Amino acid sequence: MRKETQKLLVLSLLGLVSVNLAAQQKAKKDTIKGIDEVVVTALGIKRHDRALGYVAEKVDAKTFEETQNNNWAQSMEGKVAGLKIQTAGAGPLGTSRITLRGEKSIMMDHNYALIVVDGVPLGNSTTGSGTAAYGAGSGGDVPIDLGNGLNSINPDDIESVTVLKGASAAALYGSRAANGALMITTKSGKTKNGKLRVTFNSSSSFDSVLKWPDWQYEYGQGTLATNTAGNFYYSYGLSPDGPSTGGTSSAFGPKFAGQYYFQYDPNVMGQSKERQLWRPYENNIKGFWRTGSTYSNSISVESSNEKTSFRSSLTYLNNEWMMPNTGFDRFNFALSFAHQLTQKLKISTKFAYNTTTSDNLPATGYNNQSISYFMIFQNPNVDLEWYKPIWKPGQEQIDQIHPFSSYIDNPYMIAYEMLNGVRKKTITGNITADYQFNKNFSIMLRSGIEILNEKRTTKRPWSSANYLKGFYREQFIKNQEYNNDLLFSYKADWNKFSISASAGGSIRYNEYLLNDYQAIGLKTAGEYSLTNALSIPVKYPAPRDKHVDSVYGLLTLGYDNKVFVDVTGRNDWSSTLPKQNRSFFYPSVSTSFILSDIFNLKSNNLNLWKLRASWAKVGIDSDPYLLDNYYTASNITGSVVAPTTFNNPTLKPEKNTNIEAGMDFSLFKNRLNLNLTAYQNFSENQIIPVSLPTEAGYSKRIINAGKIRNRGLELSADILAVKGKDFSWKVGGNWSTNENRVMTLPEGFDGIVSNVGDVVFYKMEVGGSLGDMYGFKLLRNPEGKVIYGDNGLPARPADIEKVGNAFPKWRAGLQNDFKIKNFTISFSFDGQYGGIAYSQSHHKMSEQGKLKSTLPGRANPGGMIVGDGVVQNPDGSFSPNTKGVLVSSYYGDYYRRANVETNSFSTDFIKLRDARIAYSFPKETIKSIGLDDLTIAIFGKNLWMWTKFPMFDPEVATLDNATITPGVEMGQLPTARTVGFQLNLKF
């Protein structure tokens, strides 16, 4: 048995097992993947899949090369059980909220998975614009998705991504991997005998809006005003027909029936001299949007031989997004080099340089300065063309055209004058030295860096609703992270026993600095510079540094290649915790049993039956500067501002305890692979803010408290359904569910963790779940009928109640790959069930009568409607409601902003996430022109969707400063449907 094992396996540098390619070739002819696949685990260590006691799911380069997303992470949506990729629907960069196995922390920003590139963790920090999503008329600015470190990763450079889902899998990475980790391995040279290979990839794709709200174009602007004859009418300004009705944002005006009214005339920029046809402009919102485009070209050169390998690539991407005058350019350069200096010493390095530039990225949120706000307030009878000149004649850069309300900014001014620019440079890389002392003992030294330098500019012209005299801002962000690792490894075999041990340490230092300069008011209109400021508040640099030292160890024991046990331990010393609690230790244990070998059950029908189990405890430190109370600099020179949060000098690390178990099966000559995993996770000692009474002098304080439990199941399957000479069919599927429960909460904690717009409150109660959404609901009688008041409008409750949960009960994905001779056809579906989301856009559009759902009752005499429900009688009984009210009053109250129930909807959906048809030219055909491979393809993303969510997209979240908050739509931008073409060639 020992001799046969040596034939199959090659022991690699760190004492880890690699699959002998020659032994794999025969197996791969009839299988989806080799049962002895190698995956990348914590610290970049390569492990044999059969030896792992936890789930390590691998996504290969094909996924990223073929889907061509602006953000690589979105390519994995629906393809990995338990993985959720969510954006805020805020523009082309699509900053992703990546979570694994649900929410574990009370704080929304503390649930992200760690991203690791070639063994080096990325800081992945996001700096927001400093503004909330809800800010209409507040005089403030808007949130902007300016991307983060993940956006700089080039999809064409990714070799594979290994998803480590639980704390057990990622325990060696420490606190940042408590929520799991995504291990990215980038490409390196892979040719034979020093042959040079050149690869060229080119794609062109085009975006259109996937889904629109169901706007109504039967009634125009107005508030059910009647003239002296008692008829509904419209008048822009005072006219012979009556007082002005043109100043309202509501669409409860007259029906479009061929009548004529005094309306706005763009030629005189006021009331028309004659009555004009009362008509709808059905393209007055959709017409603002255009077909977006993305062009990407990538070229790589690679070569390798027995001692040396290298790869270098250049990629340029140009995006023109669907909103006019928005988009970005991205340039990527990557270099990989490895050389065996001596028999014992190998040096390797990987380096990536990225620049992302944009003159303008779109703003999101419910704020005068976002295009979302304009779409909500645009009326059916208003032509979009009236706004195109932007400026009043002779008042260029001074006074905009916005004839219906000073609160509604001109959409073309938003697109062409309210600019949100960014210039971002990112450098990531590492250098690694591996020294093999002998066949048993080796050492690895690795040093990695991540450097971000970013300049942001914000321009707001004169006459904008929030900045009558304009505004200009410059932000300079510097973020540097250094990671240094030293790892000693030992491996040995004794008869049927094997041992692999690694021990090492790391030093991590993160340095963050933000400089922010704002010119509030501009002396000269249209001139954007700090020297043109009417006033510049004093802004001191805002640092946020962190230092962590760590030691760790891994011991792997194996018996007869059938039983494996892993034991890990790690100790961290974090600068963000007090001295007495700065050091914290956490262990993990995992095991794997190859039952098919132990019980000699292997056959053509059962190729592998594996049982795995693991337990881990992870310590989690805090954000910087939560120990002491600090005064911050005031805008007034020489003065300071007292803190509003009472920090905690005795903070302890959070604790995350994870246990999981599962089984893996390979059946029918490995043509069917099944994986089942059950897990449970407890998060304790969470670092959270709790409210304080006003007399305390602080609004909140930081404490350790709370216990959260997550339980879940994950299923995945890969099937080689058909395998023939000219036809094959592969199917992949996954399903996952997560149940979250709050086990304990601190005394005096009101349970409110956060809120959006002071309407939707994320509140926790013992027995409840993270993501529970609270707000005002409708009052109902015991039979569930809505209770109305004496005024004919829904009665209002006194307190907020639970409305639902932002997170779905389960998610699933299905992938199909067909190969028909030289054609390949692939497509994937995914979906979710069980969550809800509140829509601010739905509230406002319904309140204003913009949606078709507000049409019932308008044809009633006098525009009166009787709400379906009951009224409560003096004796406590109920009788049908008979009180009629104007439809404008009824819909305005029924869908009022505070009514979370009537403005929240199911986020269930099914999407055709991506599809592709490709043709690869026969080798004998292209060989004569010097090509090794030539493939052309047409592809699509988000091609079709089923959902009952009434707005743009059920996969909705709000960008609130830098926080992506699921469950709330607060000025979401449209989602793109993409169709594109692709050319790939190698020579």
Helices and strands as residue ranges (DSSP letters): H 2-8, E 9-11, E 17-19, H 21-28, E 38-40, G 42-44, E 46-48, G 49-51, E 56-60, H 61-67, G 72-76, E 83-86, E 97-100, G 108-110, E 114-117, E 120-121, G 149-152, G 155-157, E 158-164, H 167-170, G 171-177, E 181-186, E 197-209, E 222-223, E 251-252, E 260-261, E 264-265, E 270-271, E 276-277, G 286-288, E 292-304, E 308-320, E 327-340, E 345-358, H 371-377, G 384-387, H 411-416, E 420-436, E 441-462, E 469-494, E 497-520, G 530-532, E 542-543, E 546-559, E 563-574, G 579-581, E 583-594, H 595-598, E 606-620, E 632-633, E 640-641, E 645-646, E 654-667, E 672-691, G 694-696, E 700-723, E 727-744, E 752-756, E 760-763, E 772-775, E 787-788, E 801-805, E 810-820, E 823-833, E 836-839, H 840-847, G 852-854, G 861-863, E 864-866, E 870-872, E 878-880, E 884-886, H 887-894, E 904-906, E 909-920, H 923-926, G 927-929, E 933-947, E 957-960, E 963-966, E 968-969, E 976-986
